Structures are given as structure tokens and as C-alpha cells.
Amino acid sequence: MRSGVVGLLPGDPAQITAAHAAVIRDLGFTGASVMLPDPDGVSKDVLAQARQVLADSGVHVAQANARYPSLVHADPERRAEGIRLAQRACVGAHVLDADFLLIRPGSLNLTGDWRPHPGNHTAETEARLVASLAAVCTVASSEGVTIGLECGSISPLDTPARVRRVIDAVGSPALRYNCDPVNFASTFPLAYDTAALIADIFHHLSDYIVCAHVKDLRVSDGMPIKVEECAPSEGIFDFPAFFRAYEVIRPNGFALIEHLPDERIPAAKQAVDRIVHDMGLHWVV
């Protein structure tokens, strides 16, 4: 596996400097995520410069992450705009030489991509998503870009089985899955047995996994009780089961620590390093 991070870089690719890359490399990461906040507005020259600045310090663009309207939006014009900007992001990911472009399905909840809505889980929404992804994959294929789906229990891609069904329905070799088990741990049984959740994910999707996101989870005290994210080693996620399965199918794949403020990333990296070392594994550099 290769160690990477989501964070430690400015949201604007034009502001990425050698100093940012040095911080990432000094912490032992060899991969990073680059944002495309405006796929229309960022130039190829800016992206090429960002890629080169990172590469000069030994940091590869493991993931490109863009902003665009929901791919399942009920308004056909807004959905079309989401497709168009996701297609533009494919061009940007190509210039960055990113391992993959992270693509979210979006939500029917207009307050955000990761907000719940009962319509997210219907056959109609799934069909709309398949059509949108097929259109995005046309450009991804022409650009030589791999798409990694970001999924989760409140989204239209709510279970490993549904993710596999959507990938098969789209039928594009460009379409893959970004493995993030914590996003599926929506119930207490799943949270308390993440090894079973991991096994289910790899059963359905092992042939399609392009990257892994690294974070932990815990069940909160108090009322209402909920499953929530936390930093690696602060929860009950079965990292040995996860890394063991991932190492088998993607020995050179990136594992990206995410969803932490920059000041907490060094401690998270140390915690993950200990887990990997205690398993007898090592990071590919």
C-alpha cells in the first residue's frame, strides 16, 4: 500500500507550493488529494504546475476531487450541469495525472450531497444515476481517467450490492469504487462488526476498488445514540481486516487519511503507521 492524505493542501490548485508538498512528504505521505473547486475555471497550465510542484517533492496526485451539482438532481437542467462539470473534471484529472477522480452521486436533498432524502434509495433515482454516470464515463474514457465512486448509506449508492449493480449497469471500464467502509456503517450491528461489513464490500466490489479512504468510527454515548466518524485508533473500526483485504487486491494502491483538520493529521498518520507496522506490512514508497 501507499500512504496518502486528503488535506494539507490549499483548496485552490494555483496556491499549491513546494512548502505544502514538503510538509506532506516529511510526514511520510507519498500521495495527496487535489481539489477542483471550479472545473470550468481552473486552467490546464495551473493544474500542470500543481502536478509538477508535488511531483518534484515525491508526492503523486492520488485523487482529484471536484465540485458539481448532484448527478441525481430532479431538475433536468441542474443534473445536466452536474454531468457537464463532472466531465470537465475528467479533463482536469487527466492533466493532474491523478490515480482517479472522486465522483459523488449527490442527493435529492438540496442542502447538500451528503444529506438524507427518502427518494435517494428508489429505483427511479438509481436509473437517473446510471444515465448520469454513463455520460461522465464517456469523457473519462476518452481522457484515460479512472472514476472512483464515493458512496454512503444516506446516498443513492447506499449498499455494496447497489454500488456493484450500478457499476455493472453503466458498463464502463473507467468506472470504479473508492473503498470507504465507514460510510456504509449506518447501523449498530454494522458498526460493531466492521469485519463483516468489510467482507461484504470486498465480496461485491473487490474487482472494482481503486483506492481506500482511512478513518475510524465509534458509537456515541448519550441520547440519541449514533454512529460517528473519528480519527484512526480512536474508535472500533477493524483496521487489520481492512488493510489485510486491501493489500491483497491493491498492493500498490493508496490509502488516504481524510476528514481531519490539518493539525490532527500528523497524529493520525502515526496511529495508522503503528497499525500497519504491527500487521507486518509496510508502505510502498
C-alpha positions in Angstrom: 0.0 0.0 0.0 1.0 3.6 -0.4 0.2 6.3 2.2 -1.7 9.4 1.2 -3.7 12.2 2.7 -6.8 14.4 2.0 -5.7 17.7 3.4 -2.6 19.8 3.9 -3.1 21.5 0.5 -4.9 24.7 -0.4 -8.3 24.3 -2.0 -7.2 26.3 -4.9 -4.6 24.4 -7.1 -3.0 27.6 -8.1 -1.9 28.1 -4.5 0.0 24.8 -4.1 3.6 25.4 -3.3 6.8 23.4 -2.7 6.4 24.2 1.0 3.0 22.4 1.1 4.5 19.4 -0.7 7.4 19.3 1.7 5.1 19.1 4.7 3.2 16.2 3.1 6.4 14.3 2.3 8.0 15.0 5.7 5.1 13.3 7.3 5.7 10.2 5.2 2.9 10.5 2.7 3.6 9.9 -1.0 0.1 10.8 -2.3 -2.3 13.7 -1.9 -5.8 14.8 -3.0 -6.1 17.9 -5.2 -9.3 19.9 -5.3 -11.0 21.1 -8.4 -13.5 23.6 -6.8 -14.4 25.0 -10.2 -13.8 22.5 -13.0 -14.7 25.3 -15.5 -12.5 28.0 -14.1 -9.1 26.3 -13.5 -6.7 26.3 -16.4 -4.7 23.3 -17.6 -1.5 25.3 -17.0 -2.4 25.8 -13.3 -3.1 22.1 -12.9 0.1 21.1 -14.7 2.1 23.4 -12.4 0.4 21.9 -9.3 1.2 18.4 -10.5 4.8 19.3 -11.1 5.3 21.0 -7.8 4.0 18.0 -6.0 6.0 15.5 -8.2 9.2 17.4 -7.6 8.8 16.6 -3.8 7.9 13.0 -4.5 4.1 13.5 -4.0 1.8 11.9 -6.5 -1.8 13.2 -7.1 -3.6 10.1 -5.7 -7.1 11.7 -6.0 -8.7 14.6 -7.8 -11.9 15.9 -6.1 -14.3 18.2 -7.9 -17.4 20.3 -7.1 -20.5 20.0 -9.2 -24.3 19.8 -8.8 -26.0 16.5 -7.9 -25.9 13.8 -10.6 -29.4 12.7 -9.5 -31.0 16.1 -9.3 -34.7 16.1 -10.0 -34.3 19.2 -12.2 -33.0 18.0 -15.6 -31.1 21.3 -16.2 -29.3 21.1 -12.9 -28.5 17.4 -13.4 -27.2 18.3 -16.9 -24.9 20.9 -15.4 -23.7 18.4 -12.8 -22.8 16.0 -15.7 -21.1 18.7 -17.7 -18.9 19.9 -14.8 -18.1 16.3 -13.8 -17.0 15.8 -17.4 -14.9 18.9 -17.2 -13.3 17.5 -14.0 -12.3 14.4 -16.0 -10.2 16.7 -18.2 -8.6 18.3 -15.1 -7.9 14.9 -13.5 -6.1 13.9 -16.7 -3.9 17.0 -16.6 -3.1 16.2 -12.9 -2.3 12.6 -13.8 -4.4 11.7 -10.8 -4.8 8.0 -10.0 -8.6 8.6 -10.0 -11.3 11.3 -10.0 -13.6 11.0 -7.0 -17.2 11.2 -8.1 -20.2 11.6 -5.7 -23.7 10.6 -6.7 -25.2 13.6 -4.9 -28.6 13.7 -3.2 -32.2 14.7 -3.8 -31.8 16.8 -0.7 -31.0 20.2 -2.0 -29.0 21.2 1.2 -26.0 19.0 0.3 -24.6 15.9 -1.4 -24.4 14.1 2.0 -27.8 14.9 3.2 -30.6 12.3 3.6 -33.7 12.1 1.4 -36.1 9.1 1.1 -36.0 9.4 -2.7 -32.3 8.7 -2.7 -33.0 5.0 -2.5 -35.6 4.4 -5.2 -35.3 2.6 -8.5 -36.0 5.8 -10.3 -33.1 7.6 -8.7 -30.8 4.7 -9.4 -31.7 4.8 -13.1 -31.1 8.5 -13.2 -27.7 8.0 -11.6 -26.8 5.2 -14.1 -27.6 7.6 -17.0 -25.5 10.4 -15.5 -22.5 8.2 -14.8 -22.6 6.8 -18.3 -22.4 10.3 -19.7 -19.5 11.2 -17.4 -17.7 7.9 -18.2 -17.8 8.7 -21.9 -15.4 11.6 -21.2 -13.4 9.8 -18.6 -12.7 7.0 -21.0 -11.6 9.5 -23.7 -9.3 11.2 -21.3 -7.9 8.0 -19.9 -9.2 8.8 -16.4 -10.5 6.4 -13.8 -13.5 7.4 -11.8 -13.8 6.2 -8.1 -17.3 6.4 -6.7 -17.7 7.9 -3.3 -20.6 6.0 -1.6 -22.5 6.1 1.6 -25.6 4.8 3.4 -27.6 8.1 3.0 -26.7 8.5 -0.7 -28.2 6.8 -3.7 -25.2 4.4 -3.5 -26.2 3.1 -0.1 -25.0 -0.5 -0.1 -22.1 -2.5 -1.6 -24.7 -4.5 -3.6 -26.2 -1.4 -5.1 -22.8 0.0 -6.0 -22.0 -3.2 -7.9 -25.3 -3.1 -9.6 -24.8 0.5 -10.8 -21.2 -0.2 -12.0 -22.4 -3.2 -13.9 -25.3 -1.2 -15.4 -23.0 1.6 -16.6 -20.7 -1.0 -18.1 -17.7 1.3 -18.5 -14.1 0.2 -17.6 -13.5 3.7 -16.4 -15.9 3.3 -13.5 -14.5 2.0 -10.2 -15.2 2.3 -6.4 -13.3 4.2 -3.8 -13.3 1.9 -0.8 -14.6 3.8 2.3 -16.3 1.2 4.6 -17.1 3.7 7.4 -19.6 5.4 5.0 -21.7 2.3 5.0 -21.7 1.7 8.8 -25.2 3.2 9.4 -26.4 0.8 12.0 -25.2 -0.5 15.3 -24.7 -4.1 14.0 -22.5 -2.8 11.2 -20.6 -0.5 13.5 -19.9 -3.3 16.0 -18.9 -5.8 13.3 -16.9 -3.9 10.8 -15.1 -7.0 9.8 -18.4 -8.4 8.4 -19.0 -5.1 6.6 -15.6 -5.1 5.1 -16.1 -8.7 3.9 -19.4 -7.7 2.3 -17.7 -4.8 0.5 -14.9 -6.9 -0.9 -17.3 -9.7 -1.8 -19.2 -7.4 -4.1 -16.6 -4.9 -5.2 -13.0 -6.3 -4.9 -12.6 -6.2 -8.7 -13.5 -2.5 -8.8 -11.6 -1.0 -5.9 -9.3 1.8 -7.0 -8.3 3.5 -3.7 -9.1 3.4 0.0 -10.1 6.1 2.5 -8.9 5.8 6.0 -10.9 6.8 9.1 -12.4 5.3 12.2 -15.8 5.1 13.8 -17.4 4.9 17.2 -20.8 4.6 18.8 -21.5 7.7 20.8 -22.6 7.8 24.4 -25.8 9.6 25.4 -29.0 10.2 23.6 -29.6 10.0 20.8 -27.1 7.3 20.2 -25.4 7.5 16.8 -22.5 6.1 14.8 -20.0 8.8 14.1 -16.6 9.2 12.5 -13.4 9.7 14.5 -9.7 9.7 13.9 -7.8 6.4 13.3 -7.2 4.5 16.6 -9.9 6.4 18.5 -12.7 4.0 17.6 -13.7 0.4 16.9 -13.0 0.0 13.2 -11.3 -3.2 12.3 -8.2 -1.8 10.6 -6.3 -5.1 10.4 -9.2 -6.7 8.5 -9.4 -3.7 6.2 -5.8 -3.4 5.4 -5.3 -7.1 5.0 -8.1 -7.3 2.4 -6.9 -4.1 0.6 -3.3 -5.2 0.5 -4.3 -8.4 -1.3 -6.1 -6.6 -4.2 -4.2 -3.3 -4.3 -0.7 -3.8 -3.0 0.4 -0.5 -4.7 -2.9 1.3 -4.1 -3.2 4.5 -2.0 -4.8 4.6 1.5 -5.8 8.2 2.1 -6.4 9.6 5.6 -9.3 12.0 5.4 -11.8 14.2 7.2 -9.4 15.6 9.7 -8.2 19.2 10.3 -4.6 19.7 9.3 -3.3 19.9 12.8 -4.6 16.4 13.6 -3.2 14.7 10.6 0.3 14.0 12.0 -1.1 12.1 15.0 -3.4 10.2 12.7 -0.5 9.2 10.4 1.5 7.9 13.4 -1.5 5.9 14.5 -2.0 4.3 11.1 1.7 3.7 10.8 1.6 1.7 14.0 -1.3 -0.4 12.8 0.4 -1.2 9.5 3.7 -2.0 11.3 2.1 -4.2 13.8 0.5 -6.2 11.0 3.9 -6.8 9.5 3.1 -4.6 6.4 5.0 -1.6 5.1 4.2 1.4 2.9 5.4 1.4 -0.7 7.5 4.5 -1.3 
